[in-house]
Amino acid sequence: MNKAEIRNAATVILLRDKATRPRILMGQRGHSAAFMPSKFVFPGGALDATDADVPLSAVLSDQCMARLRAEADPALAEPLVLAAIREVWEETGLLLGEQSDTAISDAANMPKDWQQFFEHGLRPSGAGMRFVFRAVTPPGRPRRFDARFFVVDADRVAGNLDDFDQACEELSHLQWIPLDEARNLDMPFITEVVLAEIEADLRDPDRNARVPYFFNAEGRSNFLRL
């Protein structure tokens, strides 16, 4: 892989107990990780080529899908939603999907990274997910990503919200953290910015803000709203 290449990526903020004391799911990256070592982050990672080969049982709202397609290859929109769901599954063991009578029989025909997901009798679903943020890693970093951030209520998870037994080892210390305590953790700056957007949405659920998009071009930082 060319380390200077900007890879498309997806990150998910799972939100729990929204009506009382909201909590978000975060984990800690390993101290030897090439990208953001030891930082607390949301589950997420790069888009895989095979994500485009997986059927998505439900997409996001028309508005969110339109915003995903803006300033990007429109064909990436659904694969990015699938990448978000797959990364949650791999890094936390939690499943964002809908029951399907044919999922288990279809599992063998799915890409390898998706077979176990389908073996749970589920098809990946973007129902209830919202596209809320986009940021490109600045130049000079060991890895660069064009990351789309999604938020979804934890009640969309199929299964036990506290069962991380099937998670891979990429994130440690997986935990539901009260939103008002999250900034006490060692986290990337961009994660703090995303948290501010989530807090603003919780204060005003009807604000329907356009999606912030941070990127670098022609040697300077740029900001758009999609």
C-alpha positions, 0 to 999 in steps of 0.5 A: 500500500502506498502510505501517501494514498488517501483511503476512503474510510468509515467510522461509527458513533454508537449512541446509547441512553440518549434520553437519559445520560447519553453514552458512546462506544469507544476503544483504545488503539494499540500503543504500537499502531502506525495510526493514532497509537494509544488514542481512544477512538470510535470503531472504524476503518478503511473501505474494502474493495469487497464491501461493494459486493455485499447487499445492503438491506436498508440505506440511509435517508435520501438526504444522508445518501445525497450528502454522502455522494456530494464531493465524492464518487457517488458509487462509493455511498453504499459501500461506505455504509457497508464498511461502517457496519463491517468495521463495527462488527470486526472491532466490537462484535456488535451487529447492525443488521436485520433478520433474514431468512436467507442470510445463513444460506447466502453466507458462503457466497459473501466475501470472506470478511462478511461470511460470519456476519451473514451466518448470524442470520442477518443482512447488514442494514443502514436503517437509522444511521446518519451521516454527520461528519467527513474529514481527510487526514492532513498531509504528513501523517503515516496514514491518510484517510477520507473518513465519513462519520456515521451516528446510530442509536444503539437500539439498532444493534442486534443482540447484547450491547455489552457482549464484545466477545467476538471483537477482534483485537484492534481496539482494547478497553471497549466501553460505553463512555458517558458523553460528558466524560469522553473528553477526559480520554486521550483522543484525536483532535478530530474526534473531539470536533465530532463529539461537539457535533453530536452534542449539538444534535442532542441539544437540538434534534431538529437542527438538521445541520449540513455535514461538516467536511474538513480537507486540505488542498493547495497547501491550506485547510478547507472547510465545507458543509455538504 
